[in-house]
Amino acid sequence: MAYFKDADEVYAYIGKLFEQLAEDEELAPKFRKANTIVQYQYRDPESQITVKLIDGEDGRVDCGETTMEPEVVMSMEADTAHRFWLGKVNVTVALARGQMKAKGPVAKILKLVPLTKPVFPRYRALLEQDGREDLLEAA
Amino acid sequence: MEAGSALDRTPLRGFKDFYQYAGTTRVIAGRDLLSSTGFEFQKEGARRVFVVTDEVIRGTGLVEKVEAGVADGGLEVVGVYDKVPQDSSTHVCDDCAAAAKEAGADSFLAVGGGSVMDTAKVADAVFTHGGGAREQEGFFLMPREDDGMGRPLDTAPLACIPTTAGTGSEVSMAAVIKDPDEKIKIEIADFPLFPRLAILDPETTRTLPPKIAAATGMDAMTHAIEGYVSVDWSAHQDARSLHALRIIRDNLERAVQRGEKDEEARGNMLIAANLAITIALGSVHAMSHPAGAQFGVPHGVANAINLPHVIRHNAAGSDDIADRYRDIGEIFDIAEPDIGEALASHITGLVDRLGLPTRLSQAGVPEDGIPALVEGAMGDGTTLLNPREMDEEDYAELYRAAL
C-alpha cells in the first residue's frame, strides 16, 4: 500500500518541504545555482510538483498543474520520493534500477544531491510536527 | 546522516546492498578480422549495412577494407556517412539517421573513435524509434514493452570497430553528444545502446599518431582506476579493471613508442580499453569534462593530468580508499606506505614518458579559468561517484595543483 493516501498528502509534506526550501535564506540560493526548472512526476498517488530554481530569481513551487515549462523531469513513485527525503534512497542506484527516471540535463539535478544532506532531518521534523509517525515508520 | 542515504560513502569492500552489471555486446578480437566483418555482422541480423565514420578515418583507407569485408560476407553496404566531427552533435545524429533511412539500411556499422560510435548509437535510436536526437536524452528512457516497465524494444543491429584504444564506447550502453542550440552535452544511457558486436583488430590503430595513442591509452587507464575506486564499484567491474591495468602496464608504452611495428601491443591496448570502460567513474572525469568543454583540452590528456592529483586527494580520505589504491599499486609493484603519493608519482612519470603534458597550463588552461572549472566539476554527475565526498574548495585546490 502506498504511503500517501492522495495527492493532497504528497503536497502537504513533500510540497511543503519544497516551499520551505524555496524560502530558506541559506539553502535557496545554493539550489538556484542549478538554473533550471524541474518537475517531479509522482505515481501512486498521481501528483506533480514543479520547482523553479533559477539563479537570481525568486523561487517558485507549483503543486499540481503549472504554467512553468520544466527542463528536467524526474518521475518515480511517491513512495520513492518519500524515502529519498528520509535519506533512504541512493539516487545513482535508483536511476540504475529505473526506480527514478530522469529526462533532460540530469547533471543539473545530480549537482543538487549533496545539498540535500541537511534537508533530511527537516523532512523528518515536518512529519513529526504533524504527528505522522505512521509515515516515518512505514518507510 | 542516515544509513543508506544518497550521500553515504559506500563501503569499498564486502557484499553490496545492490549493484547492476550488464555487458551484452559480443566481442571478437584478433588479427585480420576486418575481412570477416560481414560474416560476423550477419549473425546479428544485418543485411543492408550503413557505415558511420569520419573523413580522417575514411582517408586512411580503413573504411574501404571494412566495406570489402562486409561485401565478402554477402552483405550490402547501402551508404557511408563520413561527416561525423570530433565532437558530434544532435544535428549530425539526425542527419545520419535520415541518410540511413534514405539509403534503405537495416543496420549500422561504426568505424571510428568515441564520437563516431556515439553518433551511430544515437542515430540508430532515432532511425528505429523516430523523433529527434534531442528527444532521446535521459537514463533508461528508451521505449519498453508493458507500458514502459518491461523489456526495452530492440534497435537496429549496430556493430562497432574502434579505431582508438581508449573510449570503450564499443561495449558501453551510453552515448554523449552535444546540443549546439543549447550549448550543452546530452547523455543517453539504456540497454539497447549496447552494440551487438564489437570487432577489435589492431589493423585499425596501425596508423594512430603516438600522441593520440598515448592520450587514449591514459583515458583507458583512468577508466580502470576510477572504476575500481568508485562508490559504484562492483565485483564484476573490479575483475575487468584490474586486468585492464595489467594489460596497460605491459603494453601502453610499447604501443605508443613502437606504434606500427608492434601489432601485439596495439591489439592488447584495444582489449584493455574494452575491459576498462565503465560508467562508474569519479572526480578525474568530473574535472576533465569541463576542461574539455571550456578550454578544449583533449579528454585523454585532461585525464592523464588530473589523475595523479585526484589519487593523492582520495587516498588521504580514508583507509578504505587507500586500500583500493594499494590493490592497484600491487599491479605496478608499488608498496610504499603512502600509496597515494607513490601511485600518483608513478603515473606522472608514465605520462611524462608518453610525451603528454603533465600540467593543465601546458594544455591551455589559464589560472583565471579555475572558478568556472570548479563549477563544472561540481555539476558533473561523476562527482557523486567519487569515493571521497568533494566540495568546491577541494576541486579548486586540485585544479590549482594540476595547473
Interface residues (C-beta under 8 A of the other chain):
Chain A: F84 L86 G87 K88 V89 N90 V91 T92 V93 L95 A96 R97 G98 K101 A102 K103 G104 P105 V106 A107 K108 L110 K111 V113 P114 T116 K117 F120
Chain B: M1 E2 G4 S5 A6 L7 D8 T10 D17 F18 Q20 E137 G138 F139 F140 L141 I184 I186 E187 V231 D232 M378 G379 D380 G381 T383 L384 L385 E389 D391
